[in-house]
């Protein structure tokens, strides 16, 4: 089912006249967005495997890449993977009204990062589609802004998805920058095609 599209204003309706297209109900979009996040985490896991193969072909310890970063003030690869996993699991848990599993961010090896990605994708796949019913109106508390929250649709479109894709993209860029042979199709992943 395609989500219905409605006109919505950005921010304070009294002071902002710009409008944007947005989804009228997150119930229709949360589940596909979570499904897409699972796919991207699975893609990320394959990138890590490609990094292992690359390190083996060049005779270096793949775990060296875990400390790689694009700029001195950005997260290293290991933290980008952890942050992508957190963004994805919080998206699924908060919109699905589920408790989120705790991960202490202690991964120090590529094998441990694979395990983290696997644990998060399994958690996300375990949430029933019906759990997202009413997600649009559900208020999502923001632990990093005490006393504040967002409606589910705003949380998904304005914070959760952009944050998730930021960290996934940074992990990709770090690996690519360090020579791992990744391309756009590795980022996009599998496609469901039809004969036309």
C-alpha positions as CSV (number, residue, x, y, z in Angstrom):
1,X,0.0,0.0,0.0
2,X,1.4,3.4,-0.9
3,X,1.3,6.0,1.8
4,X,-1.1,8.9,1.3
5,X,0.6,12.2,0.9
6,X,-0.7,15.4,2.5
7,X,0.5,19.0,2.8
8,X,2.0,19.7,6.2
9,X,3.7,22.8,7.5
10,X,7.2,22.8,8.9
11,X,7.6,23.7,12.6
12,X,5.5,26.5,14.1
13,X,2.5,27.0,11.8
14,X,2.1,30.6,13.0
15,X,5.6,31.6,12.0
16,X,6.7,29.4,9.2
17,X,4.8,29.5,5.9
18,X,6.8,27.0,4.0
19,X,5.2,23.6,3.4
20,X,6.5,20.2,2.6
21,X,5.1,17.0,1.4
22,X,5.0,14.5,4.3
23,X,3.3,11.2,5.0
24,X,-0.1,11.6,6.5
25,X,0.4,8.5,8.8
26,X,3.5,7.0,10.0
27,X,1.7,3.7,10.5
28,X,1.9,3.4,6.7
29,X,5.6,4.4,6.6
30,X,7.2,3.1,9.8
31,X,7.2,-0.5,8.9
32,X,8.7,0.0,5.4
33,X,11.3,2.4,6.8
34,X,12.3,-0.2,9.4
35,X,12.4,-2.8,6.7
36,X,14.7,-0.5,4.7
37,X,16.9,0.1,7.8
38,X,17.3,-3.6,8.2
39,X,18.4,-3.9,4.5
40,X,20.9,-1.2,5.0
41,X,22.3,-2.8,8.1
42,X,22.7,-6.0,6.2
43,X,24.4,-4.1,3.5
44,X,26.7,-2.6,6.1
45,X,27.5,-6.1,7.4
46,X,28.5,-7.1,3.9
47,X,30.8,-4.0,3.6
48,X,32.5,-5.2,6.8
49,X,33.0,-8.6,5.2
50,X,34.5,-6.9,2.1
51,X,36.8,-5.0,4.4
52,X,38.0,-8.3,5.9
53,X,38.6,-9.7,2.4
54,X,40.5,-6.5,1.5
55,X,42.7,-6.6,4.6
56,X,43.5,-10.2,3.9
57,X,44.5,-9.5,0.3
58,X,46.7,-6.6,1.5
59,X,48.1,-8.6,4.5
60,X,47.1,-6.2,7.3
61,X,45.0,-6.6,10.4
62,X,41.4,-5.6,9.5
63,X,40.8,-4.3,13.0
64,X,43.1,-1.4,12.2
65,X,40.2,0.0,10.2
66,X,38.0,0.2,13.3
67,X,39.9,3.4,14.3
68,X,39.8,4.9,10.9
69,X,37.9,8.2,10.5
70,X,37.4,10.9,7.8
71,X,38.3,13.8,10.0
72,X,39.9,14.2,13.5
73,X,36.6,15.3,15.1
74,X,34.4,12.6,13.5
75,X,33.6,9.2,14.9
76,X,35.8,6.3,13.9
77,X,34.5,3.4,12.0
78,X,33.6,1.3,15.0
79,X,31.5,4.1,16.5
80,X,29.8,4.9,13.2
81,X,28.7,1.2,13.0
82,X,27.5,1.4,16.7
83,X,25.7,4.6,16.0
84,X,24.0,3.3,12.9
85,X,22.8,0.2,14.9
86,X,21.5,2.5,17.7
87,X,19.7,4.7,15.3
88,X,18.0,1.7,13.6
89,X,17.0,-0.1,16.8
90,X,15.7,3.1,18.4
91,X,13.6,3.8,15.3
92,X,12.0,0.4,15.4
93,X,11.6,0.3,19.2
94,X,10.3,3.8,19.8
95,X,7.9,3.7,16.8
96,X,6.8,0.1,17.6
97,X,6.3,0.9,21.3
98,X,8.9,-1.7,22.3
99,X,11.7,-1.6,24.8
100,X,15.1,-1.3,23.1
101,X,17.9,-3.8,23.9
102,X,21.0,-2.3,25.5
103,X,24.3,-2.4,23.8
104,X,27.3,-1.0,25.8
105,X,29.4,0.0,22.7
106,X,32.3,-2.2,23.7
107,X,33.0,-3.7,20.3
108,X,36.8,-3.7,19.5
109,X,37.0,-6.2,16.7
110,X,35.4,-6.6,13.3
111,X,33.8,-9.9,14.5
112,X,32.2,-8.1,17.4
113,X,30.8,-5.4,15.0
114,X,29.3,-8.2,12.8
115,X,27.7,-9.6,16.0
116,X,26.3,-6.2,16.9
117,X,24.8,-5.6,13.5
118,X,23.3,-9.1,13.6
119,X,21.7,-8.6,17.0
120,X,20.1,-5.4,16.0
121,X,18.7,-6.7,12.7
122,X,17.3,-9.7,14.5
123,X,15.6,-7.4,17.1
124,X,14.1,-5.3,14.4
125,X,12.8,-8.2,12.4
126,X,11.2,-9.5,15.6
127,X,8.8,-6.6,15.9
128,X,5.4,-7.4,14.4
129,X,4.1,-5.0,11.8
130,X,1.0,-4.3,13.9
131,X,3.2,-2.8,16.6
132,X,3.5,0.3,14.4
133,X,-0.2,1.0,14.4
134,X,-0.7,4.5,15.9
135,X,3.0,5.3,15.6
136,X,2.1,8.6,13.9
137,X,0.5,10.0,17.1
138,X,2.8,8.2,19.5
139,X,5.0,10.7,21.4
140,X,8.6,9.6,21.3
141,X,10.6,11.0,24.4
142,X,14.1,12.2,23.5
143,X,16.5,11.1,26.3
144,X,19.2,13.5,25.0
145,X,16.8,16.5,25.4
146,X,15.2,16.1,28.9
147,X,11.6,17.0,29.0
148,X,11.1,17.0,25.2
149,X,9.7,14.5,22.7
150,X,8.4,14.3,19.1
151,X,5.4,12.9,17.5
152,X,6.2,9.7,15.8
153,X,5.9,11.0,12.2
154,X,8.2,13.9,13.0
155,X,10.6,11.7,14.8
156,X,10.9,9.3,11.9
157,X,11.2,11.9,9.1
158,X,13.1,14.7,10.8
159,X,15.5,12.8,13.1
160,X,15.6,9.0,13.0
161,X,16.0,8.4,9.2
162,X,18.5,11.3,8.6
163,X,20.5,10.2,11.6
164,X,20.5,6.5,10.6
165,X,21.6,7.3,7.0
166,X,24.3,9.7,8.2
167,X,26.1,7.1,10.2
168,X,25.6,4.4,7.6
169,X,27.0,6.7,4.9
170,X,30.0,7.7,7.1
171,X,30.8,4.0,7.7
172,X,30.7,3.4,3.9
173,X,32.9,6.5,3.2
174,X,35.5,5.5,5.8
175,X,35.8,2.0,4.3
176,X,35.9,3.4,0.7
177,X,38.5,6.0,1.7
178,X,40.7,3.3,3.1
179,X,40.6,1.3,-0.1
180,X,37.9,-1.2,0.5
181,X,36.5,-1.9,-3.0
182,X,32.9,-0.7,-2.5
183,X,30.7,0.9,-5.1
184,X,27.2,2.3,-5.4
185,X,25.6,-1.1,-5.8
186,X,27.2,-2.2,-2.5
187,X,25.5,0.8,-0.9
188,X,22.1,0.2,-2.6
189,X,22.1,-3.6,-2.2
190,X,19.8,-6.0,-3.8
191,X,17.0,-4.8,-6.1
192,X,13.6,-6.5,-6.7
193,X,13.1,-6.3,-10.4
194,X,10.3,-7.3,-12.8
195,X,10.3,-8.1,-16.5
196,X,8.8,-5.2,-18.4
